[in-house]
């Protein structure tokens, strides 16, 4: 706003300077009042974040200390990298890192492929029956609602040794029943199936929304040119969906160092026989902290995860920014 | 319908059936007698329908009712407080004239990138705050979820600025603007966030696993976890009555009781779920 023009021409320069100054104060005052009010609104949330997100961040110093509960975090002795040396001196470190990365890689690819396939199928039947396509979407999304505790019950109903559905079916066709909760080599497949079952519906809705957003004129033009549905999928839908797919892939890769604790802890029933394939960083940290009570090792593993995870997120965002600048998170 | 479409319908129907399959198995087991389960295993349809398992579970319902009460309390308080706190956190960040917008956005955002992990949180809650074995430990850690804060911020930023400016000219303060203009206009977004918050609290067992060992504060999901790891919980209590223990079918009955409300809620508000997913999945900023 052009303040001097409001003052009229007759006033002396001194008076108008004073009025101008006052106007500035009034505005600054109003701005401060606004900022203070808005800050007060944010206060509860910021406080929660400070206590439950930022304080634990500083807590990573525990990994460099010999933590004793009675000495507290600050009072405990610094021990440098000793906890990390212990951690990487064990066979566990390699196992949990390999399991975390390998299982997550399996999950990322499988969920992507199945969710995309479902989305493409849903797209084909969109026009034909509204009711049915709603039914498919709801049903396929449904497992997303269940906690891993409940999913453990589902999986147990299928896999328990003496009366699970799978073993009964195997017996019926003359195959020896399998002691699933003791055969570690089966669990990469089982957990992948569970993850796909739980998450594919969710992601197919995301991809379907992306497909619906594609301009229908492309398809109309392609149909006029005589392109088959199959060809339209490969030449129109998938290429136009590529940015969304790439972003979701990169974001999952940014989280690849974090395992889904519930999946690995609940669904495996925390069976030690399955650790060779199902022990991941998160279950290891939990077990080391609560069952074994080794705060040093647990915090070393947790800090290692946090730091590597942080760089992976930065890396994935950098890659998103290079491929799809508008989609970068920061 | 083209033949291709019929094939697609068939495969989607098959897939839908496969996805519902474990649920059917669970419900069927909860309606079967224990002897039928041990003889025929889990089957898609019960040989003979019996409500023994439910009767058994509900004849001594105090544990389950307590767990229900804890879960409902935590879900109600957590959802209401969470939505309010997150909306209040998000709204100033959506205001381009707010001087602290950029630095404070970063403060919220950074928690998405980096976290201290389990060990510091565990020590903080049990050693310093000493709120383990209280309802606070089940509510506070999930109160602010940064991802939802950003979804809300994006929604608030899309509201017409003129309304806020006009209210200001009329002399309304920031709090009044928020509660009387912003909140009513943002009902769909707030409802969606509330839905996902409620789901998180309803389904949570992790915080209880870490912080609760007082039986009076055990939420439903954690009770289910305890039951599955320790069938003893049921067996010891049943010996007092001198009845046969419907262990497996009772477990399944409790699981069905736990997923019932969520299933009903889902059927009632499906639309919001779908709009919530596309809100978060497609448009991330």
Interface residues (C-beta under 8 A of the other chain):
Chain A: X31 X34 X35 X37 X38 X39 X41 X42 X44 X45 X46 X48 X49 X51 X52 X53 X54 X55 X56 X57 X58 X59 X60 X62 X63 X67 X69 X72 X73 X118 X121 X122 X124 X125 X128 X129 X132 X135 X136 X137 X138 X139 X140 X141 X142 X143 X145 X146 X147 X148 X149 X150 X152 X153 X154 X155 X156 X157 X158 X162 X163 X164 X165 X167 X168 X197 X201 X202 X203 X205 X206 X209 X210 X213 X229 X244 X247 X248 X261 X262 X266 X269 X270 X282 X285 X286 X289 X290 X295 X298 X299 X302 X303 X305 X306 X309 X310 X313 X314 X326 X327 X329 X330
Chain B: X1 X4 X5 X8 X9 X11 X12 X13 X15 X16 X19 X20 X22 X23 X25 X26 X29 X37 X38 X40 X41 X42 X43 X85 X86 X88 X89 X91 X92 X93 X95 X97 X98 X99 X100 X104 X107 X108 X109 X111 X112 X113 X114 X115 X116 X117 X118 X119 X120 X121 X122 X123 X124 X127 X129 X140 X141 X143 X144 X146 X149 X173 X174 X175 X178 X199 X203 X204 X205 X206 X210 X221 X222 X224 X225 X228 X229 X248 X251 X252 X255 X258 X259 X262 X263 X266 X270 X273 X274 X277 X278 X281 X282 X284 X285
